[in-house]
Amino acid sequence: MTSTTHQGYATFADAQDLFGLGKEPGPKRIVVAMSGGVDSSVVAGLAAASGAEVIGITLQLYDYGAATGRKGACCAGDDIRDARMVADRLGIAHYVLDHETRFREDVVDRFADDYLAGRTPIPCIRCNMGPKFTDLLAMARELGADCLATGHYVRRIEGEAGPELHRACDPARDQSYFLFGTTEAQLAFLRFPLGGMPKPDVRRLAAELGLAVATKPDSQDICFVPDGDYARVIEKVRPEGAAPGEIVHATTGAVLGHHQGVMHFTVGQRRGLEIGGLPEPLYVTALDAPNRRVLVGPRAMLAVGRAILAETNRIGPTPPDAPITAKVRSLAKPVPVVLEGLLGEGGASAIRFLAPEYGVSPGQAAVLYAGERVIGGGWIARTEGWSA
């Protein structure tokens, strides 16, 4: 492998430093979570360049045959083949573990149930909290690894109180929103070598390694819904989700139209309501799933002032005086909030927005930051409207 400089970012020459295993003598073993994409493939290459023994593991998360040839997926079909090809190129061991049943129960079924309950699910977070970090981490420990490395774009930084989780250097690639559920014990064992690199450098490193995935497109949307048709997946898992119902004005109670299942709607949605001829645009303001009603109203009704959180997690100490920001969508900019209660202590927690926040829905994750550091977060259980 050659050593080159890419705008001051990591190269093969300093690969050892990326995994934080120290330079003391003795063999090292790194397990790499390999999805078949360019990011995890480069992590495997960097791990091999560090001089450690490297083992690649790919989780098969859904039917191999059905997924073969699908674009925008991961951990199935052609992606498993690509991961194996990369491992062969690097000369490292590679194993495929069948986690289809666990993934279906913990992620796909829950995704469908959340939609039918009127929530907006984030299955990628559930996958990280379940099959990826819990199961893969356990397997890595069983294999006697010194760490588990992944291709996520986040940074793990040693702080005074232990490892901290920080946003990636490249805001456009940052994936910290999806990792708020990472526990402190998991973070101590995890490594994220790509957090300080821009994507073009990652692809350049892949090309230097001679990996065929160097130009492979990034995965899109949710891996098990590569065509974006959520409703089709939900109806297959929960056929009752297609039960029709009414579209009702949230303030007047007037029936404005009908729908073919609450699974087609999320809070904040405007398009697809098919209730034209009204004096002002209407948005989905709430979903009354038990009664199969979609409630709509003016945009002002979407303004949220407070969100109550459940299943919270804390990563490191919460700064007593530092300003805290929150993201309620992965692509949103963090906004100022006040944290009410404690994270990860089993008690009630909430965040209060300092300005109206729009399109906040139960089921979404609220991820909290102190500067660039992720201090934790939780799942939004319910919201309260904005009051000046």
C-alpha positions as CSV (number, residue, x, y, z in Angstrom):
1,M,0.0,0.0,0.0
2,T,1.2,3.5,-0.8
3,S,1.3,6.4,1.5
4,T,-0.2,9.7,0.2
5,T,-1.4,12.9,1.7
6,H,-5.1,13.9,1.3
7,Q,-5.7,17.5,2.6
8,G,-4.2,16.5,5.9
9,Y,-6.6,13.6,6.5
10,A,-5.7,10.1,7.4
11,T,-3.6,8.0,5.0
12,F,-2.4,4.4,5.1
13,A,0.8,5.6,6.8
14,D,-1.0,6.6,9.9
15,A,-3.7,4.0,9.8
16,Q,-2.6,2.6,13.2
17,D,-3.5,5.9,14.9
18,L,-7.0,5.8,13.6
19,F,-8.0,2.8,15.7
20,G,-6.7,4.2,19.0
21,L,-5.0,0.9,20.0
22,G,-1.7,2.4,21.0
23,K,1.7,1.6,19.7
24,E,2.7,-0.8,22.4
25,P,4.0,-4.2,21.2
26,G,1.7,-7.2,20.8
27,P,-0.7,-8.4,18.2
28,K,-4.0,-6.6,17.6
29,R,-7.2,-7.8,16.2
30,I,-9.8,-5.6,14.6
31,V,-13.3,-6.7,13.6
32,V,-14.8,-4.5,10.8
33,A,-18.5,-4.3,10.1
34,M,-18.6,-4.7,6.3
35,S,-21.8,-3.7,4.5
36,G,-20.4,-4.0,1.0
37,G,-20.2,-0.3,0.4
38,V,-17.2,1.9,-0.1
39,D,-17.1,3.3,3.4
40,S,-16.8,0.1,5.4
41,S,-14.5,-1.3,2.7
42,V,-12.0,1.5,3.2
43,V,-12.2,1.0,7.0
44,A,-11.2,-2.6,6.4
45,G,-8.3,-1.4,4.2
46,L,-7.2,1.0,6.9
47,A,-7.4,-1.7,9.5
48,A,-5.3,-4.0,7.4
49,A,-2.7,-1.2,6.9
50,S,-2.5,-0.8,10.6
51,G,-0.8,-4.1,10.9
52,A,-3.6,-5.7,12.9
53,E,-5.3,-9.0,12.2
54,V,-8.5,-8.0,10.5
55,I,-11.8,-9.9,10.4
56,G,-14.7,-8.6,8.3
57,I,-18.2,-9.5,9.3
58,T,-21.3,-8.9,7.2
59,L,-24.8,-9.3,8.7
60,Q,-27.3,-10.7,6.2
61,L,-30.4,-8.8,7.2
62,Y,-33.0,-9.8,4.7
63,D,-33.5,-12.4,1.9
64,Y,-30.4,-12.7,-0.2
65,G,-32.2,-13.9,-3.3
66,A,-34.9,-11.2,-3.3
67,A,-32.3,-8.5,-2.7
68,T,-29.8,-9.5,-5.4
69,G,-29.4,-6.8,-8.0
70,R,-31.3,-4.2,-6.0
71,K,-29.7,-0.8,-5.8
72,G,-29.6,1.3,-2.7
73,A,-29.7,-1.6,-0.3
74,C,-27.1,-2.9,2.1
75,C,-26.3,-6.2,3.9
76,A,-28.0,-8.4,1.3
77,G,-27.7,-9.5,-2.2
78,D,-24.9,-8.0,-4.3
79,D,-23.6,-6.1,-1.2
80,I,-22.6,-9.4,0.5
81,R,-20.8,-10.4,-2.7
82,D,-19.0,-7.0,-2.8
83,A,-18.0,-7.3,0.9
84,R,-16.5,-10.8,0.2
85,M,-14.7,-9.5,-2.9
86,V,-13.2,-6.7,-0.9
87,A,-12.1,-9.1,1.9
88,D,-10.4,-11.3,-0.7
89,R,-8.6,-8.3,-2.2
90,L,-7.3,-7.3,1.2
91,G,-6.4,-10.8,2.2
92,I,-8.6,-10.7,5.4
93,A,-11.0,-13.2,6.8
94,H,-14.7,-12.6,6.1
95,Y,-17.8,-14.1,7.6
96,V,-21.5,-13.6,6.8
97,L,-24.0,-14.0,9.7
98,D,-27.7,-14.6,9.1
99,H,-29.6,-12.1,11.1
100,E,-32.7,-12.0,8.9
101,T,-35.1,-13.1,11.7
102,R,-33.8,-10.7,14.3
103,F,-33.8,-7.8,11.8
104,R,-37.4,-8.5,10.7
105,E,-38.6,-8.7,14.3
106,D,-36.6,-5.8,15.8
107,V,-36.6,-3.4,12.8
108,V,-39.0,-4.2,10.0
109,D,-42.0,-5.3,12.1
110,R,-41.5,-2.4,14.5
111,F,-41.2,0.0,11.5
112,A,-44.6,-1.2,10.3
113,D,-46.2,-1.1,13.8
114,D,-45.0,2.4,14.4
115,Y,-46.5,3.7,11.1
116,L,-49.8,2.0,12.0
117,A,-49.7,3.6,15.4
118,G,-49.4,7.1,13.8
119,R,-45.7,7.5,14.6
120,T,-42.8,8.4,12.3
121,P,-40.2,5.6,12.7
122,I,-36.5,5.9,12.2
123,P,-35.5,2.3,11.5
124,C,-31.8,3.0,10.9
125,I,-31.4,4.0,14.6
126,R,-33.2,0.8,15.7
127,C,-30.9,-1.2,13.5
128,N,-27.8,0.4,15.1
129,M,-29.2,-0.1,18.6
130,G,-30.0,-3.7,17.8
131,P,-28.4,-6.0,15.2
132,K,-25.5,-3.8,14.3
133,F,-24.0,-2.7,17.6
134,T,-25.4,-5.1,20.0
135,D,-25.0,-8.3,18.0
136,L,-21.9,-7.4,16.1
137,L,-20.2,-6.0,19.2
138,A,-20.9,-9.3,21.1
139,M,-19.5,-11.3,18.2
140,A,-16.4,-9.1,18.0
141,R,-15.7,-9.7,21.7
142,E,-16.2,-13.4,21.3
143,L,-13.6,-13.3,18.6
144,G,-11.1,-11.7,21.0
145,A,-11.0,-8.4,19.1
146,D,-9.5,-5.2,20.5
147,C,-12.2,-3.1,18.8
148,L,-15.1,-3.1,16.4
149,A,-14.7,-0.6,13.5
150,T,-17.5,0.7,11.3
151,G,-17.8,3.1,8.3
152,H,-20.0,5.6,10.1
153,Y,-19.2,9.3,9.7
154,V,-18.8,10.3,13.3
155,R,-15.8,10.9,15.5
156,R,-14.8,9.2,18.7
157,I,-12.7,11.5,20.9
158,E,-11.0,10.7,24.2
159,G,-12.3,13.1,26.8
160,E,-11.5,13.7,30.4
161,A,-14.4,11.4,31.5
162,G,-13.8,8.8,28.7
163,P,-14.7,8.4,25.1
164,E,-17.0,11.0,23.5
165,L,-19.1,10.9,20.4
166,H,-18.7,13.9,18.1
167,R,-20.2,15.0,14.8
168,A,-18.2,14.2,11.7
169,C,-15.9,16.9,10.4
170,D,-17.9,17.0,7.1
171,P,-21.4,18.2,8.1
172,A,-22.8,16.9,4.9
173,R,-21.8,13.3,5.8
174,D,-22.4,13.5,9.6
175,Q,-24.3,10.4,10.9
176,S,-24.3,11.2,14.6
177,Y,-28.1,11.5,14.6
178,F,-28.4,7.8,14.0
179,L,-26.1,6.8,16.8
180,F,-27.6,8.6,19.8
181,G,-28.5,5.3,21.3
182,T,-24.8,4.2,21.5
183,T,-24.0,3.3,25.1
184,E,-20.8,4.4,26.9
185,A,-19.7,0.7,27.1
186,Q,-20.2,0.3,23.4
187,L,-18.4,3.5,22.6
188,A,-15.4,2.3,24.5
189,F,-15.1,-0.6,22.1
190,L,-16.1,1.1,18.9
191,R,-14.0,2.9,16.4
192,F,-15.0,5.3,13.5
193,P,-12.0,5.9,11.3
194,L,-13.8,8.0,8.7
195,G,-15.1,10.7,10.9
196,G,-12.4,13.1,10.0
197,M,-12.5,12.5,6.2
198,P,-14.5,14.0,3.4
199,K,-16.1,11.5,1.1
200,P,-13.9,12.2,-1.9
201,D,-10.8,11.2,0.2
202,V,-12.5,7.9,1.1
203,R,-13.2,7.1,-2.5
204,R,-9.6,8.0,-3.4
205,L,-8.3,5.6,-0.7
206,A,-10.6,2.9,-2.1
207,A,-9.1,3.5,-5.6
208,E,-5.5,3.3,-4.2
209,L,-6.5,-0.1,-2.7
210,G,-7.8,-1.3,-6.1
211,L,-11.2,-1.9,-4.7
212,A,-14.0,-2.3,-7.3
213,V,-16.4,-0.5,-4.9
214,A,-14.4,2.8,-5.2
215,T,-17.1,4.2,-7.5
216,K,-20.1,2.3,-6.0
217,P,-23.0,4.7,-5.4
218,D,-24.0,5.3,-1.8
219,S,-27.0,3.5,-0.4
220,Q,-30.2,5.5,-0.5
221,D,-33.2,5.8,1.8
222,I,-34.0,2.8,4.1
223,C,-32.2,-0.3,3.1
224,F,-35.3,-2.6,3.1
225,V,-37.3,0.1,1.1
226,P,-34.8,0.9,-1.7
227,D,-37.6,2.1,-4.0
228,G,-39.1,4.5,-1.4
229,D,-42.4,2.7,-1.4
230,Y,-42.9,2.5,2.4
231,A,-46.6,1.7,2.1
232,R,-46.0,-1.4,0.0
233,V,-43.6,-2.8,2.7
234,I,-46.0,-1.9,5.5
235,E,-49.0,-3.5,3.8
236,K,-47.0,-6.7,3.2
237,V,-46.1,-6.9,6.9
238,R,-49.4,-5.6,8.3
239,P,-52.2,-5.9,5.7
240,E,-54.6,-4.1,8.0
241,G,-52.6,-0.9,7.4
242,A,-54.5,-0.3,4.2
243,A,-57.8,0.2,6.1
244,P,-59.5,3.3,4.8
245,G,-60.6,6.3,6.9
246,E,-61.4,10.0,7.0
247,I,-59.4,13.1,6.6
248,V,-60.7,15.5,9.2
249,H,-60.1,19.2,9.9
250,A,-58.3,19.4,13.2
251,T,-60.2,22.4,14.5
252,T,-63.7,22.2,12.9
253,G,-64.0,18.5,12.8
254,A,-65.3,18.7,9.2
255,V,-64.7,15.6,7.1
256,L,-62.7,16.9,4.1
257,G,-61.9,13.6,2.3
258,H,-61.0,10.0,2.7
259,H,-57.7,8.0,2.6
260,Q,-56.6,4.4,2.0
261,G,-54.6,3.9,5.3
262,V,-52.8,6.1,7.9
263,M,-49.6,4.4,6.8
264,H,-49.5,6.8,3.8
265,F,-49.2,9.9,6.1
266,T,-46.7,11.6,8.5
267,V,-47.0,14.7,10.6
268,G,-46.1,17.8,8.5
269,Q,-47.1,16.2,5.2
270,R,-48.8,18.5,2.7
271,R,-48.8,16.6,-0.6
272,G,-51.0,13.6,-1.3
273,L,-54.0,14.8,0.7
274,E,-56.1,15.3,-2.4
275,I,-58.5,17.8,-0.7
276,G,-58.2,20.8,-3.0
277,G,-60.5,23.7,-3.3
278,L,-59.7,25.1,0.2
279,P,-58.8,28.7,1.0
280,E,-55.4,27.8,2.6
281,P,-52.9,25.0,2.4
282,L,-53.5,22.2,4.9
283,Y,-50.9,19.9,6.5
284,V,-51.2,16.7,8.5
285,T,-51.1,17.9,12.1
286,A,-51.8,14.5,13.8
287,L,-52.7,10.9,13.2
288,D,-55.6,9.4,15.1
289,A,-54.5,5.8,14.3
290,P,-57.1,3.9,16.5
291,N,-59.9,5.7,14.7
292,R,-58.1,5.7,11.3
293,R,-58.4,9.5,11.1
294,V,-55.9,11.9,9.5
295,L,-56.1,15.3,11.1
296,V,-55.2,18.3,9.0
297,G,-54.9,22.0,9.7
298,P,-52.9,25.2,8.8
299,R,-49.1,25.3,9.2
300,A,-49.4,27.2,12.4
301,M,-50.7,24.1,14.1
302,L,-47.5,22.3,13.4
303,A,-45.5,24.7,15.7
304,V,-44.1,22.6,18.6
305,G,-42.8,24.1,21.8
306,R,-42.0,21.0,23.8
307,A,-41.3,17.3,23.2
308,I,-41.5,14.6,25.8
309,L,-38.8,11.9,25.4
310,A,-38.8,8.2,26.1
311,E,-36.1,5.5,26.1
312,T,-33.5,8.2,26.6
313,N,-29.7,7.6,26.5
314,R,-26.9,9.6,27.9
315,I,-23.3,9.6,26.5
316,G,-20.9,11.1,28.9
317,P,-21.6,13.9,31.4
318,T,-24.2,16.6,30.5
319,P,-22.5,20.0,30.7
320,P,-24.2,22.0,33.5
321,D,-24.0,25.4,31.8
322,A,-23.2,24.8,28.1
323,P,-25.9,25.7,25.5
324,I,-27.6,22.5,24.2
325,T,-29.0,22.0,20.8
326,A,-31.2,19.3,19.3
327,K,-32.0,17.7,16.0
328,V,-35.3,16.0,15.4
329,R,-34.6,15.0,11.8
330,S,-31.3,13.7,10.5
331,L,-30.9,16.5,7.9
332,A,-32.1,19.3,10.1
333,K,-29.8,21.9,11.6
334,P,-29.5,21.7,15.4
335,V,-31.7,24.2,17.2
336,P,-31.4,25.6,20.7
337,V,-33.3,23.8,23.4
338,V,-33.5,23.5,27.2
339,L,-33.2,20.0,28.6
340,E,-35.8,19.2,31.3
341,G,-35.0,16.3,33.5
342,L,-32.1,13.8,33.1
343,L,-31.1,11.6,30.2
344,G,-30.7,7.8,30.7
345,E,-31.8,7.8,34.3
346,G,-35.2,6.1,33.8
347,G,-37.2,9.2,34.6
348,A,-39.2,11.6,32.5
349,S,-37.2,13.8,30.1
350,A,-38.3,16.6,27.8
351,I,-36.8,19.3,25.6
352,R,-38.2,22.8,25.3
353,F,-37.6,24.6,22.1
354,L,-36.5,28.3,22.3
355,A,-38.4,29.0,19.0
356,P,-41.2,27.2,17.3
357,E,-40.1,23.9,15.7
358,Y,-42.2,22.5,12.9
359,G,-43.0,19.0,11.7
360,V,-42.1,17.3,15.0
361,S,-43.7,13.9,15.3
362,P,-44.0,11.1,17.8
363,G,-41.6,8.3,16.8
364,Q,-38.8,10.6,15.7
365,A,-35.6,10.8,17.6
366,A,-34.4,14.0,19.4
367,V,-30.6,14.0,19.5
368,L,-28.9,16.4,21.8
369,Y,-25.6,18.2,21.3
370,A,-23.2,20.3,23.4
371,G,-21.3,22.0,20.7
372,E,-20.0,19.1,18.4
373,R,-20.4,16.5,21.1
374,V,-23.4,14.1,21.2
375,I,-24.6,14.0,24.8
376,G,-27.5,11.6,24.1
377,G,-31.2,11.8,23.1
378,G,-34.4,9.9,23.2
379,W,-37.5,9.0,21.2
380,I,-40.3,11.6,21.0
381,A,-43.3,10.2,22.8
382,R,-45.6,13.2,22.4
383,T,-45.4,16.9,21.6
384,E,-46.9,20.1,23.0
385,G,-47.8,23.1,20.9
386,W,-45.9,26.3,20.9
387,S,-47.1,29.1,23.2
388,A,-45.3,32.4,23.2
